[in-house]
Structures are given as structure tokens and as C-alpha cells.
Amino acid sequence: MSVIADFLDLVAQLPGVTRTDHERYTAWKAGQTFGYLWEPTRTVGLKQTLAEQLALVAERPDVFEVQFTMGAFGWVVVHLDHVERDELAELTFEAWRLTAPTTAVEARADELPR
């Protein structure tokens, strides 16, 4: 089970990330937006490929839900109470890689946040 502090720690480990606080949510960007946090519901929204979005929701609908789709990407809502930190790290990293500048992605290689 993950908590909000886990997500905050994971995104803090990724290079080039900026945070924007809004009234009801917080957004993270690395070039483009890759994640959202809604503290009251203990959920995050993460950018994924359409195929990954559909696979996650089909496999575990109690943990993941479709947020929206945009072009070739599908955003997925992750219920933090039902996902382990290592899986959250992987999902957060993949969302970051979909938006971060190529040079940052290449420099980071496959090193997941811990």
C-alpha cells in the first residue's frame, strides 16, 4: 500500500520535474504534464500509453480507472491505498518518460526512482 508521501518522494527523484499547486489538485510536469495528485481522494493520475491504460484497468479495476484519453495516450487514475510503492515507482517513471525531454530520458536510462 502506498501513501501520498511515497508519490511525492518518487517524483522528487526525477530530473526536470516542476510542481504546480491548484485549488483541488497538484500537477507535475517534465516538459509536459505527466501526473496529478488529488490528496482528498488519495489518488494520482498518470500518463500512460493507451495499451497500458487499458491493460491496467482490465487487470485490476479496483486499483486503476480510466481518467481520460488524449491522442495516443491514456491517463489512468491510481488508488494509492491499493498499489505497492514499487509498482507506483514504475508507473510514475513511465509517465515521466512519456513527457520528459529526450536528453533527460537518455541520461536517466532505466533507473527507476526508489
N, CA, C and O atoms as CSV, one atom per row, in Angstrom:
chain,resi,resn,atom,element,x,y,z
A,1,MET,N,N,0.840,-1.183,0.000
A,1,MET,CA,C,0.000,0.000,0.000
A,1,MET,C,C,0.884,1.244,0.000
A,1,MET,O,O,1.851,1.322,0.757
A,2,SER,N,N,0.556,2.205,-0.838
A,2,SER,CA,C,1.318,3.441,-0.929
A,2,SER,C,C,0.562,4.575,-0.253
A,2,SER,O,O,-0.653,4.524,-0.065
A,3,VAL,N,N,1.314,5.577,0.096
A,3,VAL,CA,C,0.722,6.777,0.682
A,3,VAL,C,C,1.150,7.977,-0.156
A,3,VAL,O,O,2.021,7.860,-1.019
A,4,ILE,N,N,0.544,9.113,0.097
A,4,ILE,CA,C,0.852,10.322,-0.664
A,4,ILE,C,C,2.339,10.641,-0.584
A,4,ILE,O,O,2.943,11.044,-1.578
A,5,ALA,N,N,2.929,10.462,0.593
A,5,ALA,CA,C,4.360,10.746,0.757
A,5,ALA,C,C,5.216,9.897,-0.184
A,5,ALA,O,O,6.265,10.356,-0.635
A,6,ASP,N,N,4.794,8.677,-0.485
A,6,ASP,CA,C,5.528,7.827,-1.432
A,6,ASP,C,C,5.556,8.483,-2.816
A,6,ASP,O,O,6.609,8.584,-3.445
A,7,PHE,N,N,4.399,8.921,-3.273
A,7,PHE,CA,C,4.336,9.553,-4.593
A,7,PHE,C,C,5.188,10.811,-4.624
A,7,PHE,O,O,5.933,11.026,-5.580
A,8,LEU,N,N,5.092,11.645,-3.597
A,8,LEU,CA,C,5.879,12.875,-3.533
A,8,LEU,C,C,7.376,12.579,-3.562
A,8,LEU,O,O,8.141,13.281,-4.223
A,9,ASP,N,N,7.785,11.549,-2.850
A,9,ASP,CA,C,9.196,11.163,-2.839
A,9,ASP,C,C,9.635,10.659,-4.205
A,9,ASP,O,O,10.733,10.987,-4.656
A,10,LEU,N,N,8.814,9.881,-4.864
A,10,LEU,CA,C,9.170,9.334,-6.177
A,10,LEU,C,C,9.339,10.434,-7.216
A,10,LEU,O,O,10.326,10.431,-7.952
A,11,VAL,N,N,8.402,11.374,-7.294
A,11,VAL,CA,C,8.527,12.428,-8.303
A,11,VAL,C,C,9.701,13.354,-7.990
A,11,VAL,O,O,10.306,13.918,-8.902
A,12,ALA,N,N,10.023,13.512,-6.718
A,12,ALA,CA,C,11.165,14.354,-6.335
A,12,ALA,C,C,12.492,13.775,-6.827
A,12,ALA,O,O,13.469,14.511,-6.965
A,13,GLN,N,N,12.539,12.485,-7.088
A,13,GLN,CA,C,13.764,11.832,-7.548
A,13,GLN,C,C,13.980,11.943,-9.057
A,13,GLN,O,O,15.044,11.580,-9.559
A,14,LEU,N,N,12.995,12.435,-9.771
A,14,LEU,CA,C,13.088,12.521,-11.231
A,14,LEU,C,C,13.570,13.901,-11.650
A,14,LEU,O,O,13.105,14.907,-11.114
A,15,PRO,N,N,14.500,13.960,-12.603
A,15,PRO,CA,C,15.065,15.250,-13.008
A,15,PRO,C,C,14.102,16.093,-13.837
A,15,PRO,O,O,13.283,15.571,-14.594
A,16,GLY,N,N,14.222,17.404,-13.674
A,16,GLY,CA,C,13.482,18.338,-14.514
A,16,GLY,C,C,12.008,18.441,-14.215
A,16,GLY,O,O,11.246,18.930,-15.049
A,17,VAL,N,N,11.585,17.995,-13.054
A,17,VAL,CA,C,10.162,17.991,-12.715
A,17,VAL,C,C,9.786,19.299,-12.016
A,17,VAL,O,O,10.480,19.759,-11.110
A,18,THR,N,N,8.683,19.880,-12.454
A,18,THR,CA,C,8.137,21.053,-11.786
A,18,THR,C,C,6.757,20.732,-11.248
A,18,THR,O,O,6.031,19.901,-11.794
A,19,ARG,N,N,6.418,21.406,-10.172
A,19,ARG,CA,C,5.149,21.175,-9.474
A,19,ARG,C,C,4.324,22.452,-9.537
A,19,ARG,O,O,4.841,23.550,-9.335
A,20,THR,N,N,3.023,22.292,-9.821
A,20,THR,CA,C,2.095,23.408,-9.810
A,20,THR,C,C,0.911,23.052,-8.928
A,20,THR,O,O,0.193,22.088,-9.196
A,21,ASP,N,N,0.710,23.831,-7.878
A,21,ASP,CA,C,-0.413,23.596,-6.968
A,21,ASP,C,C,-1.637,24.351,-7.462
A,21,ASP,O,O,-1.577,25.539,-7.777
A,22,HIS,N,N,-2.735,23.636,-7.520
A,22,HIS,CA,C,-4.028,24.212,-7.880
A,22,HIS,C,C,-4.948,24.064,-6.668
A,22,HIS,O,O,-4.580,23.443,-5.671
A,23,GLU,N,N,-6.122,24.627,-6.762
A,23,GLU,CA,C,-7.043,24.598,-5.619
A,23,GLU,C,C,-7.374,23.180,-5.169
A,23,GLU,O,O,-7.366,22.897,-3.971
A,24,ARG,N,N,-7.664,22.285,-6.113
A,24,ARG,CA,C,-8.100,20.934,-5.736
A,24,ARG,C,C,-7.129,19.823,-6.096
A,24,ARG,O,O,-7.376,18.662,-5.766
A,25,TYR,N,N,-6.047,20.148,-6.755
A,25,TYR,CA,C,-5.084,19.117,-7.152
A,25,TYR,C,C,-3.717,19.754,-7.357
A,25,TYR,O,O,-3.580,20.977,-7.367
A,26,THR,N,N,-2.722,18.913,-7.518
A,26,THR,CA,C,-1.359,19.332,-7.833
A,26,THR,C,C,-0.947,18.632,-9.116
A,26,THR,O,O,-1.257,17.457,-9.314
A,27,ALA,N,N,-0.245,19.353,-9.990
A,27,ALA,CA,C,0.201,18.783,-11.266
A,27,ALA,C,C,1.726,18.768,-11.321
A,27,ALA,O,O,2.389,19.649,-10.775
A,28,TRP,N,N,2.270,17.750,-11.990
A,28,TRP,CA,C,3.721,17.618,-12.196
A,28,TRP,C,C,4.005,17.590,-13.678
A,28,TRP,O,O,3.316,16.921,-14.447
A,29,LYS,N,N,5.047,18.339,-14.076
A,29,LYS,CA,C,5.461,18.411,-15.475
A,29,LYS,C,C,6.938,18.097,-15.607
A,29,LYS,O,O,7.739,18.348,-14.706
A,30,ALA,N,N,7.264,17.549,-16.739
A,30,ALA,CA,C,8.647,17.395,-17.197
A,30,ALA,C,C,8.579,17.644,-18.696
A,30,ALA,O,O,8.580,16.707,-19.494
A,31,GLY,N,N,8.521,18.911,-19.068
A,31,GLY,CA,C,8.197,19.266,-20.444
A,31,GLY,C,C,6.697,19.457,-20.548
A,31,GLY,O,O,6.213,20.574,-20.730
A,32,GLN,N,N,5.966,18.362,-20.433
A,32,GLN,CA,C,4.505,18.375,-20.414
A,32,GLN,C,C,4.037,17.728,-19.110
A,32,GLN,O,O,4.824,17.117,-18.387
A,33,THR,N,N,2.762,17.871,-18.828
A,33,THR,CA,C,2.210,17.274,-17.608
A,33,THR,C,C,2.229,15.758,-17.721
A,33,THR,O,O,1.828,15.195,-18.740
A,34,PHE,N,N,2.700,15.100,-16.658
A,34,PHE,CA,C,2.702,13.642,-16.625
A,34,PHE,C,C,1.968,13.081,-15.414
A,34,PHE,O,O,1.713,11.879,-15.353
A,35,GLY,N,N,1.628,13.923,-14.458
A,35,GLY,CA,C,0.957,13.396,-13.272
A,35,GLY,C,C,0.153,14.441,-12.531
A,35,GLY,O,O,0.431,15.638,-12.590
A,36,TYR,N,N,-0.858,13.944,-11.826
A,36,TYR,CA,C,-1.713,14.763,-10.973
A,36,TYR,C,C,-1.869,14.052,-9.638
A,36,TYR,O,O,-1.815,12.825,-9.566
A,37,LEU,N,N,-2.062,14.829,-8.587
A,37,LEU,CA,C,-2.348,14.273,-7.265
A,37,LEU,C,C,-3.596,14.944,-6.712
A,37,LEU,O,O,-3.705,16.171,-6.704
A,38,TRP,N,N,-4.538,14.122,-6.248
A,38,TRP,CA,C,-5.722,14.591,-5.551
A,38,TRP,C,C,-5.633,14.058,-4.132
A,38,TRP,O,O,-5.983,12.908,-3.867
A,39,GLU,N,N,-5.162,14.898,-3.224
A,39,GLU,CA,C,-4.945,14.437,-1.854
A,39,GLU,C,C,-6.213,13.952,-1.158
A,39,GLU,O,O,-6.162,12.921,-0.488
A,40,PRO,N,N,-7.360,14.649,-1.282
A,40,PRO,CA,C,-8.552,14.185,-0.554
A,40,PRO,C,C,-8.990,12.758,-0.910
A,40,PRO,O,O,-9.507,12.031,-0.062
A,41,THR,N,N,-8.778,12.367,-2.170
A,41,THR,CA,C,-9.195,11.020,-2.592
A,41,THR,C,C,-8.047,10.020,-2.570
A,41,THR,O,O,-8.245,8.837,-2.849
A,42,ARG,N,N,-6.840,10.494,-2.239
A,42,ARG,CA,C,-5.659,9.633,-2.181
A,42,ARG,C,C,-5.446,8.908,-3.517
A,42,ARG,O,O,-5.211,7.701,-3.569
A,43,THR,N,N,-5.539,9.703,-4.597
A,43,THR,CA,C,-5.358,9.156,-5.947
A,43,THR,C,C,-4.372,10.014,-6.722
A,43,THR,O,O,-4.206,11.203,-6.450
A,44,VAL,N,N,-3.724,9.385,-7.691
A,44,VAL,CA,C,-2.893,10.104,-8.642
A,44,VAL,C,C,-3.364,9.741,-10.044
A,44,VAL,O,O,-3.865,8.642,-10.281
A,45,GLY,N,N,-3.196,10.674,-10.960
A,45,GLY,CA,C,-3.463,10.433,-12.370
A,45,GLY,C,C,-2.133,10.426,-13.090
A,45,GLY,O,O,-1.344,11.361,-12.951
A,46,LEU,N,N,-1.877,9.383,-13.856
A,46,LEU,CA,C,-0.591,9.256,-14.538
A,46,LEU,C,C,-0.789,8.986,-16.025
A,46,LEU,O,O,-1.659,8.212,-16.426
A,47,LYS,N,N,0.036,9.638,-16.826
A,47,LYS,CA,C,0.014,9.449,-18.270
A,47,LYS,C,C,0.584,8.075,-18.597
A,47,LYS,O,O,1.606,7.670,-18.043
A,48,GLN,N,N,-0.077,7.369,-19.492
A,48,GLN,CA,C,0.366,6.051,-19.943
A,48,GLN,C,C,0.069,5.927,-21.433
A,48,GLN,O,O,-0.615,6.777,-22.003
A,49,THR,N,N,0.570,4.894,-22.053
A,49,THR,CA,C,0.150,4.607,-23.425
A,49,THR,C,C,-1.283,4.103,-23.360
A,49,THR,O,O,-1.740,3.659,-22.307
A,50,LEU,N,N,-1.982,4.167,-24.461
A,50,LEU,CA,C,-3.358,3.646,-24.480
A,50,LEU,C,C,-3.395,2.166,-24.130
A,50,LEU,O,O,-4.262,1.721,-23.378
A,51,ALA,N,N,-2.462,1.411,-24.671
A,51,ALA,CA,C,-2.429,-0.030,-24.397
A,51,ALA,C,C,-2.215,-0.301,-22.915
A,51,ALA,O,O,-2.858,-1.183,-22.347
A,52,GLU,N,N,-1.317,0.448,-22.285
A,52,GLU,CA,C,-1.052,0.254,-20.859
A,52,GLU,C,C,-2.253,0.672,-20.029
A,52,GLU,O,O,-2.601,-0.006,-19.062
A,53,GLN,N,N,-2.880,1.758,-20.387
A,53,GLN,CA,C,-4.080,2.201,-19.673
A,53,GLN,C,C,-5.133,1.102,-19.670
A,53,GLN,O,O,-5.666,0.748,-18.618
A,54,LEU,N,N,-5.430,0.566,-20.842
A,54,LEU,CA,C,-6.460,-0.466,-20.959
A,54,LEU,C,C,-6.073,-1.737,-20.207
A,54,LEU,O,O,-6.918,-2.361,-19.565
A,55,ALA,N,N,-4.808,-2.117,-20.287
A,55,ALA,CA,C,-4.351,-3.327,-19.590
A,55,ALA,C,C,-4.462,-3.171,-18.074
A,55,ALA,O,O,-4.933,-4.081,-17.392
A,56,LEU,N,N,-4.038,-2.042,-17.552
A,56,LEU,CA,C,-4.104,-1.819,-16.103
A,56,LEU,C,C,-5.543,-1.862,-15.597
A,56,LEU,O,O,-5.837,-2.520,-14.599
A,57,VAL,N,N,-6.428,-1.163,-16.284
A,57,VAL,CA,C,-7.822,-1.099,-15.854
A,57,VAL,C,C,-8.494,-2.465,-15.980
A,57,VAL,O,O,-9.265,-2.852,-15.101
A,58,ALA,N,N,-8.220,-3.192,-17.041
A,58,ALA,CA,C,-8.821,-4.508,-17.230
A,58,ALA,C,C,-8.333,-5.500,-16.182
A,58,ALA,O,O,-9.102,-6.332,-15.700
A,59,GLU,N,N,-7.056,-5.410,-15.833
A,59,GLU,CA,C,-6.462,-6.357,-14.898
A,59,GLU,C,C,-6.894,-6.119,-13.455
A,59,GLU,O,O,-7.167,-7.065,-12.716
A,60,ARG,N,N,-6.956,-4.831,-13.055
A,60,ARG,CA,C,-7.261,-4.529,-11.650
A,60,ARG,C,C,-8.127,-3.270,-11.548
A,60,ARG,O,O,-7.634,-2.202,-11.184
A,61,PRO,N,N,-9.419,-3.396,-11.871
A,61,PRO,CA,C,-10.298,-2.222,-11.849
A,61,PRO,C,C,-10.524,-1.643,-10.450
A,61,PRO,O,O,-11.031,-0.528,-10.326
A,62,ASP,N,N,-10.163,-2.369,-9.408
A,62,ASP,CA,C,-10.274,-1.827,-8.053
A,62,ASP,C,C,-9.105,-0.898,-7.722
A,62,ASP,O,O,-9.172,-0.135,-6.758
A,63,VAL,N,N,-8.043,-0.961,-8.514
A,63,VAL,CA,C,-6.844,-0.159,-8.289
A,63,VAL,C,C,-6.735,0.970,-9.316
A,63,VAL,O,O,-6.320,2.079,-8.980
A,64,PHE,N,N,-7.104,0.689,-10.560
A,64,PHE,CA,C,-6.934,1.621,-11.672
A,64,PHE,C,C,-8.266,1.925,-12.326
A,64,PHE,O,O,-9.151,1.072,-12.387
A,65,GLU,N,N,-8.403,3.148,-12.815
A,65,GLU,CA,C,-9.575,3.505,-13.607
A,65,GLU,C,C,-9.158,4.466,-14.710
A,65,GLU,O,O,-8.176,5.199,-14.584
A,66,VAL,N,N,-9.919,4.446,-15.780
A,66,VAL,CA,C,-9.656,5.355,-16.894
A,66,VAL,C,C,-9.981,6.763,-16.434
A,66,VAL,O,O,-11.061,7.030,-15.907
A,67,GLN,N,N,-9.027,7.657,-16.642
A,67,GLN,CA,C,-9.274,9.062,-16.345
A,67,GLN,C,C,-9.749,9.754,-17.615
A,67,GLN,O,O,-10.853,10.296,-17.654
A,68,PHE,N,N,-8.921,9.738,-18.651
A,68,PHE,CA,C,-9.296,10.251,-19.959
A,68,PHE,C,C,-8.245,9.810,-20.970
A,68,PHE,O,O,-7.192,9.292,-20.596
A,69,THR,N,N,-8.534,10.016,-22.239
A,69,THR,CA,C,-7.563,9.737,-23.290
A,69,THR,C,C,-7.337,11.021,-24.076
A,69,THR,O,O,-8.221,11.870,-24.192
A,70,MET,N,N,-6.117,11.136,-24.615
A,70,MET,CA,C,-5.778,12.295,-25.431
A,70,MET,C,C,-4.766,11.834,-26.463
A,70,MET,O,O,-3.619,11.526,-26.140
A,71,GLY,N,N,-5.206,11.792,-27.696
A,71,GLY,CA,C,-4.320,11.339,-28.759
A,71,GLY,C,C,-3.907,9.896,-28.541
A,71,GLY,O,O,-4.754,9.012,-28.409
A,72,ALA,N,N,-2.599,9.658,-28.503
A,72,ALA,CA,C,-2.067,8.307,-28.347
A,72,ALA,C,C,-1.885,7.906,-26.887
A,72,ALA,O,O,-1.312,6.855,-26.599
A,73,PHE,N,N,-2.368,8.735,-25.967
A,73,PHE,CA,C,-2.128,8.474,-24.554
A,73,PHE,C,C,-3.424,8.318,-23.781
A,73,PHE,O,O,-4.449,8.917,-24.106
A,74,GLY,N,N,-3.343,7.495,-22.751
A,74,GLY,CA,C,-4.471,7.272,-21.870
A,74,GLY,C,C,-4.048,7.529,-20.431
A,74,GLY,O,O,-3.090,6.931,-19.942
A,75,TRP,N,N,-4.741,8.391,-19.780
A,75,TRP,CA,C,-4.436,8.697,-18.383
A,75,TRP,C,C,-5.171,7.706,-17.485
A,75,TRP,O,O,-6.323,7.351,-17.735
A,76,VAL,N,N,-4.488,7.277,-16.452
A,76,VAL,CA,C,-5.061,6.299,-15.543
A,76,VAL,C,C,-5.045,6.865,-14.123
A,76,VAL,O,O,-4.049,7.440,-13.684
A,77,VAL,N,N,-6.155,6.695,-13.414
A,77,VAL,CA,C,-6.236,7.051,-12.001
A,77,VAL,C,C,-5.726,5.857,-11.209
A,77,VAL,O,O,-6.138,4.720,-11.441
A,78,VAL,N,N,-4.823,6.127,-10.272
A,78,VAL,CA,C,-4.245,5.088,-9.420
A,78,VAL,C,C,-4.704,5.342,-7.988
A,78,VAL,O,O,-4.460,6.414,-7.435
A,79,HIS,N,N,-5.365,4.359,-7.394
A,79,HIS,CA,C,-5.789,4.459,-5.996
A,79,HIS,C,C,-4.614,4.025,-5.122
A,79,HIS,O,O,-4.273,2.844,-5.061
A,80,LEU,N,N,-4.004,4.997,-4.448
A,80,LEU,CA,C,-2.780,4.736,-3.694
A,80,LEU,C,C,-2.949,3.669,-2.623
A,80,LEU,O,O,-2.002,2.939,-2.329
A,81,ASP,N,N,-4.120,3.564,-2.042
A,81,ASP,CA,C,-4.357,2.575,-0.979
A,81,ASP,C,C,-4.254,1.137,-1.470
A,81,ASP,O,O,-4.196,0.209,-0.664
A,82,HIS,N,N,-4.230,0.944,-2.795
A,82,HIS,CA,C,-4.253,-0.409,-3.350
A,82,HIS,C,C,-3.057,-0.748,-4.231
A,82,HIS,O,O,-3.080,-1.755,-4.938
A,83,VAL,N,N,-2.016,0.072,-4.200
A,83,VAL,CA,C,-0.849,-0.179,-5.048
A,83,VAL,C,C,0.417,-0.105,-4.190
A,83,VAL,O,O,0.548,0.758,-3.322
A,84,GLU,N,N,1.326,-1.011,-4.448
A,84,GLU,CA,C,2.594,-1.041,-3.719
A,84,GLU,C,C,3.530,0.040,-4.266
A,84,GLU,O,O,3.419,0.452,-5.421
A,85,ARG,N,N,4.444,0.484,-3.422
A,85,ARG,CA,C,5.365,1.559,-3.812
A,85,ARG,C,C,6.190,1.195,-5.049
A,85,ARG,O,O,6.394,2.051,-5.910
A,86,ASP,N,N,6.667,-0.039,-5.165
A,86,ASP,CA,C,7.488,-0.394,-6.320
A,86,ASP,C,C,6.696,-0.299,-7.627
A,86,ASP,O,O,7.242,0.109,-8.652
A,87,GLU,N,N,5.438,-0.666,-7.598
A,87,GLU,CA,C,4.602,-0.537,-8.795
A,87,GLU,C,C,4.318,0.941,-9.081
A,87,GLU,O,O,4.328,1.365,-10.237
A,88,LEU,N,N,4.067,1.716,-8.035
A,88,LEU,CA,C,3.854,3.152,-8.204
A,88,LEU,C,C,5.103,3.807,-8.789
A,88,LEU,O,O,4.998,4.702,-9.628
A,89,ALA,N,N,6.271,3.373,-8.356
A,89,ALA,CA,C,7.530,3.909,-8.900
A,89,ALA,C,C,7.621,3.643,-10.397
A,89,ALA,O,O,7.995,4.529,-11.166
A,90,GLU,N,N,7.285,2.444,-10.804
A,90,GLU,CA,C,7.339,2.094,-12.221
A,90,GLU,C,C,6.349,2.913,-13.038
A,90,GLU,O,O,6.697,3.420,-14.104
A,91,LEU,N,N,5.119,3.049,-12.550
A,91,LEU,CA,C,4.103,3.816,-13.264
A,91,LEU,C,C,4.473,5.293,-13.355
A,91,LEU,O,O,4.281,5.923,-14.396
A,92,THR,N,N,5.001,5.839,-12.272
A,92,THR,CA,C,5.411,7.245,-12.246
A,92,THR,C,C,6.569,7.479,-13.205
A,92,THR,O,O,6.591,8.470,-13.935
A,93,PHE,N,N,7.524,6.568,-13.199
A,93,PHE,CA,C,8.682,6.668,-14.092
A,93,PHE,C,C,8.246,6.612,-15.560
A,93,PHE,O,O,8.714,7.398,-16.383
A,94,GLU,N,N,7.358,5.691,-15.873
A,94,GLU,CA,C,6.882,5.576,-17.251
A,94,GLU,C,C,6.139,6.835,-17.685
A,94,GLU,O,O,6.297,7.284,-18.820
A,95,ALA,N,N,5.335,7.407,-16.798
A,95,ALA,CA,C,4.626,8.645,-17.115
A,95,ALA,C,C,5.619,9.773,-17.368
A,95,ALA,O,O,5.464,10.545,-18.315
A,96,TRP,N,N,6.637,9.864,-16.518
A,96,TRP,CA,C,7.676,10.876,-16.685
A,96,TRP,C,C,8.393,10.703,-18.028
A,96,TRP,O,O,8.616,11.680,-18.743
A,97,ARG,N,N,8.752,9.463,-18.370
A,97,ARG,CA,C,9.469,9.203,-19.626
A,97,ARG,C,C,8.662,9.586,-20.858
A,97,ARG,O,O,9.238,9.909,-21.897
A,98,LEU,N,N,7.346,9.555,-20.757
A,98,LEU,CA,C,6.490,9.921,-21.889
A,98,LEU,C,C,6.483,11.427,-22.141
A,98,LEU,O,O,6.045,11.869,-23.204
A,99,THR,N,N,6.958,12.218,-21.185
A,99,THR,CA,C,6.887,13.673,-21.334
A,99,THR,C,C,8.224,14.390,-21.218
A,99,THR,O,O,8.365,15.501,-21.730
A,100,ALA,N,N,9.196,13.794,-20.568
A,100,ALA,CA,C,10.479,14.458,-20.319
A,100,ALA,C,C,11.261,14.628,-21.622
A,100,ALA,O,O,11.072,13.867,-22.571
A,101,PRO,N,N,12.135,15.625,-21.659
A,101,PRO,CA,C,12.996,15.802,-22.838
A,101,PRO,C,C,13.848,14.555,-23.086
A,101,PRO,O,O,14.260,13.877,-22.145
A,102,THR,N,N,14.100,14.269,-24.335
A,102,THR,CA,C,14.860,13.078,-24.730
A,102,THR,C,C,16.205,12.996,-24.020
A,102,THR,O,O,16.617,11.915,-23.598
A,103,THR,N,N,16.888,14.119,-23.884
A,103,THR,CA,C,18.200,14.099,-23.228
A,103,THR,C,C,18.092,13.650,-21.772
A,103,THR,O,O,18.958,12.925,-21.283
A,104,ALA,N,N,17.036,14.075,-21.076
A,104,ALA,CA,C,16.836,13.667,-19.680
A,104,ALA,C,C,16.507,12.181,-19.598
A,104,ALA,O,O,16.998,11.481,-18.713
A,105,VAL,N,N,15.684,11.705,-20.513
A,105,VAL,CA,C,15.309,10.287,-20.536
A,105,VAL,C,C,16.538,9.432,-20.823
A,105,VAL,O,O,16.752,8.413,-20.166
A,106,GLU,N,N,17.343,9.838,-21.796
A,106,GLU,CA,C,18.550,9.072,-22.127
A,106,GLU,C,C,19.543,9.081,-20.967
A,106,GLU,O,O,20.171,8.061,-20.683
A,107,ALA,N,N,19.688,10.212,-20.303
A,107,ALA,CA,C,20.622,10.302,-19.176
A,107,ALA,C,C,20.170,9.433,-18.009
A,107,ALA,O,O,20.999,8.848,-17.313
A,108,ARG,N,N,18.887,9.349,-17.796
A,108,ARG,CA,C,18.341,8.550,-16.688
A,108,ARG,C,C,18.373,7.061,-17.011
A,108,ARG,O,O,18.448,6.227,-16.108
A,109,ALA,N,N,18.315,6.731,-18.288
A,109,ALA,CA,C,18.250,5.338,-18.758
A,109,ALA,C,C,17.039,4.641,-18.129
A,109,ALA,O,O,15.935,5.185,-18.155
A,110,ASP,N,N,17.235,3.453,-17.570
A,110,ASP,CA,C,16.122,2.699,-16.985
A,110,ASP,C,C,16.128,2.730,-15.457
A,110,ASP,O,O,15.562,1.847,-14.813
A,111,GLU,N,N,16.761,3.739,-14.885
A,111,GLU,CA,C,16.874,3.822,-13.424
A,111,GLU,C,C,15.574,4.355,-12.817
A,111,GLU,O,O,15.269,5.545,-12.890
A,112,LEU,N,N,14.826,3.434,-12.220
A,112,LEU,CA,C,13.575,3.796,-11.551
A,112,LEU,C,C,13.854,4.592,-10.283
A,112,LEU,O,O,14.891,4.403,-9.646
A,113,PRO,N,N,12.934,5.482,-9.911
A,113,PRO,CA,C,13.063,6.093,-8.584
A,113,PRO,C,C,12.837,5.011,-7.537
A,113,PRO,O,O,12.122,4.041,-7.789
A,114,ARG,N,N,13.438,5.171,-6.370
A,114,ARG,CA,C,13.311,4.145,-5.316
A,114,ARG,C,C,12.395,4.552,-4.218
A,114,ARG,O,O,12.192,3.794,-3.270
